Amino acid sequence: MSDINDLEIVDRVLAGDNEAFSGIIQDYQNRIFRYVYSKVYDYDEALDMTQEIFVMTMESLKSFRRESKFSTWLYSIMVNYCKNYRKKRERYAVIPITRGDGAEEFELQIPDDREDPARDIIDGDSLRIVKEELFNLPDDYREILILRDIEGLSYNDIVRVLGINLSSVKVRIHRGRAMLKKRLVERGFV
């Protein structure tokens, strides 16, 4: 989805069309899930955390200042949520959400697509090996490689999401890729 469509959906939700938020979920669900899964390595936990991130996003839409792309703002919420995640949350199938003024309640349900996200991540032996080695990298390098090489964020978007300077982003990406390549060579993969 383009950022223009994202902004249109944000405007619709802020105008009271809560159902429009499902467009955001549909477009970002798999990307958010993949990132979260890379942090917890547990499908059900990652699904719950993904749902929590969308709830937080929905509740925070009024604070979106449009100084960056919507996707960058959403990824910032995702990264911060994962950094602050300390204990397991209760598992919800459906979460009731109340608008800020308490006037209206509706249910936000994220479908449990067990056939898609996990299989997309783990498909094939080659991908399994790369995934193993990626997950064994130090957190800073793993996180930045996921944002850049898997999620496709630009260097500037990564700067905004992680709150670090551009030279640090470039250094971490370079070092992370070098570490990953070295590990894959050691396993005879490359």
N, C-alpha and C positions, 0 to 999 in steps of 0.2 A: 504494500500500500504506500502511496506517496504521502509526503508530509502534509500536502494540501488537504488530502482526504482525512488525515488524522485530525487536522485542525477543524475541519468541518464537523467531524464526529464530536470533538471536544465542545464545540459551540452548541451542538444539538443537545448534548448531555447537560451542559450548563443551563440550557434553556428549559430543562425539565424532561427531555426525552431519554430516560434512563436506559431504555432498550437499545439505544444507539451504541452504547458502550460495548455491546457484543461484537461490533465490528473491530474494535481495538483488540479484544480478546482473541478473536479469530485470526487476526493478522500477526499477533505477537506471541501467542500461546506457545508454539513450538520452540521459538528462540529463547523465551524466558525459561521454559522447562529445561532445555538443554544446558543452559548456563547453571541453573540451580542444581540440576542432576550432577553436574561436574563438581559441585561443592559437597553434596551429601551422599552420592552413590547409592541412593535408596529411592526406588521409583515412587512408592506411596508418599514418602516424606517430601520428595521433590514436587509431587503433584499438589500436596497441601501448601507448600511454601509458594508455589506458583500462584495458587488461588489467593493466598494472603497478599502477595505483591499486587495482584489486580485489585483487590479490595482497597489496599492502601492508595493505589493510583486513583481509583474512583473517588475516594474520600478527599484526595489532595488536588483534584483537578482545578479547583478555584485558585490554587497557589501557582499554577503553571503560568509563568510570565512571558512565555514565547520568546525568550532571549536565545534559545537554542531550539533545535528540532525537537519535536515531540518524542521521537524515538530516543534521543540522547537523554532527555529528562526521565523517560520511563526506565532506561538502563541505569541511570543514577539511583533511582529508587530501588531497583533490583540489586545492584551491587551493595548499596548501603544496608538493605534488608539482610542480605547474606552475611555481610560482615558482622551485623549485630545479632544474628540468630544464635541463641545460646542453648535453648532447651526445646524439646519437641513440643509441638502444638497439638491440641486436640484435632482429630480428623473430622472435617466437615464435608458432607456431600453437597449441602446447599447452605449458603450464608445469607441471612437476612441483613439488608443494608437499609439504614434510615438516612434520608436526606438530612443535611445540616440543620434544617428548620424543624425536623421531626414530624413533618406533615405527611410524609408518604413513606411506605415501606415496600420494598420489592425484593425478589429473590434473584441472586446472581449465581448461576450454576456454570461451572467449567466442566465440560464433558470429559469423561475418563476415556481417553483414546489409547488404551493399552496396546493396541495393534500398531499405532504409528510412532510416537516419539521415541520410545525405548528401542524399537527395531531400527529406526533411522540412525540412532546413535551407535548401535552395536552391530549393525549389518556387516557380515563378512569378516573373515579372519584378519585381513589386512587392517581394516578399520579398528578391530579389537586391539591389535598390537599398538597401533598409533595412539589409540585412546588410553591404553595402559600407561604408555610412556609419557603422554601428555599429563595424565593425572598424577604421575610420580614427580613431576617438576615442582620446584618450590612454588608456593601460592602466588607470589607476585608475577612470576613468569607464566604460570598456567593461566592465570586470570587474563593477563594482557594478550596472550596468544588466542584465547577463546574469543575475546572481544574483537580482535583484529582479523584473525584468519578464519574463524568459524562464523562469527556474527557479521563480519564485514564492516565494522565501524571504521571511520576515517581516523587518522592520527589526532586531528583536532577534537573529534567527538570523544576519543579515549581520554584526552587531556581533561575535558569537561566532566566526564563520568567519574574518573579516578581522582581528579583534583591534583594531578601532578604536572610538571612542566613537560614541554614537547621533547626536549633532549632526553629526559628520563624515559619517556614513552619509547623513543627510538632505540635507546640503549637496551631497555628491557626486551623489546621485540627482537632485536638482533641477538642478544644473549640467550633468550628463550629458544629461539629457532636453532641456534648453534647447539644448545644443550639437547634439544629434542633430536636433532640430526645425529649427534654423537651417540645418543642412546639407541637410536634405530640402527646405526651402523654396527654398534656392539652386538645387537641382536641378529645381525645379518639381514636386516630388512632392506637397507639401502645399499 
